Amino acid sequence: MVTGAAGFIGGHVADALAGAGHEVLAVDAPGRSPTPEQARRAWAGVAARPGVTALERDLAVDDLDAVAAADVVVHLAGRPGVRSSWGGGRAAAERDNVLATARLLEACARRPARLRPRVVVASSSSVYGSAGNRPNREDDPLDPGSPYAASKVEVERLAGLAAENGLRTVVLRYFSVYGPRQRPDMAFHRFIEAALDGRPLPVFGDGRKSRSFTHVRDVVAATLAAAAEDLPPGVALNVGHPEPVAVRSAIELLTGVLGVRAEIRREAPVAGDAALTWADCGRAARLLGWSASTPLAEGLADQIAWHRSSRAQEVAVG
Ligand SMILES: NC(=O)c1ccc[n+]([C@@H]2O[C@H](COP(=O)([O-])OP(=O)(O)OC[C@H]3O[C@@H](n4cnc5c(N)ncnc54)[C@H](O)[C@@H]3O)[C@@H](O)[C@H]2O)c1
């Protein structure tokens, strides 16, 4: 079972599971996405895939017994994003991250012990705040700097409690995921669309912030491995590329692949946005045999190709 299957990462995970021959129950409430039109289109695509059954459920309010009846639950539904979690976005982060996860975990825990699913729960590098002079390890202290990050700390606490009460939970801390179908509010999506339109690239702050940018293909591989493996209940694992790259350098790579000289439009920095995220993935390597292998230049070329082909399809249809 994959929650958030109309979304960016959930859509890729559902595809990969169905492609590997699993029977996939896809769950989403596309109306809860910040871009509901896009989520509805993606949802129709998910529902049409062979091997996938689509079940529309709002995890924060609906009955979840059917959802909990899977043997593995990959929980990717939620309200992502640091920027949008300030102000009015705080309530959505609490509802769709904390309340939704609490209800899902409770529904899974209500199953008879031998039928309880393993539950993989999405968290975020933002729980660490900014990295210091070395990559963050899972046992580093958490320092959330935004309502979004705080909601993920709470999600992790709930997953830990559920593990203490007999549910086999695993927490995956994803680091800045990119690739085909990336969310429209995310940096590379905005940069590529602007460059293809011939507009200046909208950059928050001075572009010196660095990220462990991680291709969605690597994220899917880690997620499937975590879903298949018998891991210590409640364990948290970083899922990120080991080499952080500054936003400015990523823009140089990106414009190089596009073959354009892009102008930058600086926008106000975002409160609570970490200066540096840097993943130590030693634990995922030990427990899952996983490490991120997609180089940024190759991954960006892949995402750019997707933007180009989506535009070509829109022209063909329109
Ligand atoms: N994309 C990243 O770089 C990144 C980084 C760290 C963590 N994460 C986490 O990974 C998960 C997936 O992120 P994404 O980028 O694919 O986001 P996304 O917005 O593309 O997908 C989330 C999906 O969850 C659904 N949803 C929201 N509230 C729901 C509810 N109450 N009931 C049912 N469905 C609901 C939305 O409709 C959407 O389709 C999120 O938990 C996010 O916080 C993502």
Ligand as a Chemical Component Dictionary entry (heavy atoms), coordinates in Angstrom:
data_LIG
# 
_chem_comp.id                   LIG 
_chem_comp.type                 NON-POLYMER 
_chem_comp.pdbx_formal_charge   0 
_chem_comp.three_letter_code    LIG 
# 
loop_
_chem_comp_atom.comp_id 
_chem_comp_atom.atom_id 
_chem_comp_atom.alt_atom_id 
_chem_comp_atom.type_symbol 
_chem_comp_atom.charge 
_chem_comp_atom.model_Cartn_x 
_chem_comp_atom.model_Cartn_y 
_chem_comp_atom.model_Cartn_z 
_chem_comp_atom.pdbx_ordinal 
LIG N1  N1  N 0  10.189 15.816 -2.239 1  
LIG C1  C1  C 0  11.153 15.957 -1.340 2  
LIG O1  O1  O 0  12.237 16.479 -1.637 3  
LIG C2  C2  C 0  10.957 15.474 0.070  4  
LIG C3  C3  C 0  12.026 15.652 0.986  5  
LIG C4  C4  C 0  11.837 15.217 2.297  6  
LIG C5  C5  C 0  10.672 14.600 2.682  7  
LIG N2  N2  N 1  9.651  14.456 1.778  8  
LIG C6  C6  C 0  8.409  13.815 2.232  9  
LIG O2  O2  O 0  8.071  12.764 1.329  10 
LIG C7  C7  C 0  6.647  12.657 1.199  11 
LIG C8  C8  C 0  6.245  12.785 -0.269 12 
LIG O3  O3  O 0  6.671  14.051 -0.762 13 
LIG P1  P1  P 0  6.337  14.529 -2.247 14 
LIG O4  O4  O 0  7.399  15.485 -2.637 15 
LIG O5  O5  O -1 6.068  13.333 -3.098 16 
LIG O6  O6  O 0  4.977  15.342 -1.982 17 
LIG P2  P2  P 0  3.660  15.476 -2.897 18 
LIG O7  O7  O 0  2.941  16.700 -2.403 19 
LIG O8  O8  O 0  3.996  15.397 -4.332 20 
LIG O9  O9  O 0  2.819  14.178 -2.488 21 
LIG C9  C9  C 0  2.086  14.096 -1.294 22 
LIG C10 C10 C 0  0.728  13.502 -1.612 23 
LIG O10 O10 O 0  0.025  13.337 -0.377 24 
LIG C11 C11 C 0  -1.348 13.568 -0.618 25 
LIG N3  N3  N 0  -1.998 13.922 0.651  26 
LIG C12 C12 C 0  -1.808 15.031 1.398  27 
LIG N4  N4  N 0  -2.594 15.002 2.483  28 
LIG C13 C13 C 0  -3.292 13.837 2.434  29 
LIG C14 C14 C 0  -4.262 13.232 3.272  30 
LIG N5  N5  N 0  -4.708 13.850 4.392  31 
LIG N6  N6  N 0  -4.765 12.032 2.932  32 
LIG C15 C15 C 0  -4.340 11.404 1.788  33 
LIG N7  N7  N 0  -3.430 11.942 0.946  34 
LIG C16 C16 C 0  -2.907 13.145 1.268  35 
LIG C17 C17 C 0  -1.363 14.719 -1.629 36 
LIG O11 O11 O 0  -2.591 14.761 -2.346 37 
LIG C18 C18 C 0  -0.164 14.390 -2.506 38 
LIG O12 O12 O 0  -0.540 13.667 -3.665 39 
LIG C19 C19 C 0  6.057  13.752 2.098  40 
LIG O13 O13 O 0  5.795  13.186 3.358  41 
LIG C20 C20 C 0  7.205  14.743 2.235  42 
LIG O14 O14 O 0  7.105  15.517 3.408  43 
LIG C21 C21 C 0  9.770  14.875 0.486  44 
# 
loop_
_chem_comp_bond.comp_id 
_chem_comp_bond.atom_id_1 
_chem_comp_bond.atom_id_2 
_chem_comp_bond.value_order 
_chem_comp_bond.pdbx_ordinal 
LIG N1  C1  SING 1  
LIG C1  O1  DOUB 2  
LIG C1  C2  SING 3  
LIG C2  C3  SING 4  
LIG C2  C21 DOUB 5  
LIG C3  C4  DOUB 6  
LIG C4  C5  SING 7  
LIG C5  N2  DOUB 8  
LIG N2  C6  SING 9  
LIG N2  C21 SING 10 
LIG C6  O2  SING 11 
LIG C6  C20 SING 12 
LIG O2  C7  SING 13 
LIG C7  C8  SING 14 
LIG C7  C19 SING 15 
LIG C8  O3  SING 16 
LIG O3  P1  SING 17 
LIG P1  O4  DOUB 18 
LIG P1  O5  SING 19 
LIG P1  O6  SING 20 
LIG O6  P2  SING 21 
LIG P2  O7  DOUB 22 
LIG P2  O8  SING 23 
LIG P2  O9  SING 24 
LIG O9  C9  SING 25 
LIG C9  C10 SING 26 
LIG C10 O10 SING 27 
LIG C10 C18 SING 28 
LIG O10 C11 SING 29 
LIG C11 N3  SING 30 
LIG C11 C17 SING 31 
LIG N3  C12 SING 32 
LIG N3  C16 SING 33 
LIG C12 N4  DOUB 34 
LIG N4  C13 SING 35 
LIG C13 C14 SING 36 
LIG C13 C16 DOUB 37 
LIG C14 N5  SING 38 
LIG C14 N6  DOUB 39 
LIG N6  C15 SING 40 
LIG C15 N7  DOUB 41 
LIG N7  C16 SING 42 
LIG C17 O11 SING 43 
LIG C17 C18 SING 44 
LIG C18 O12 SING 45 
LIG C19 O13 SING 46 
LIG C19 C20 SING 47 
LIG C20 O14 SING 48 
# 
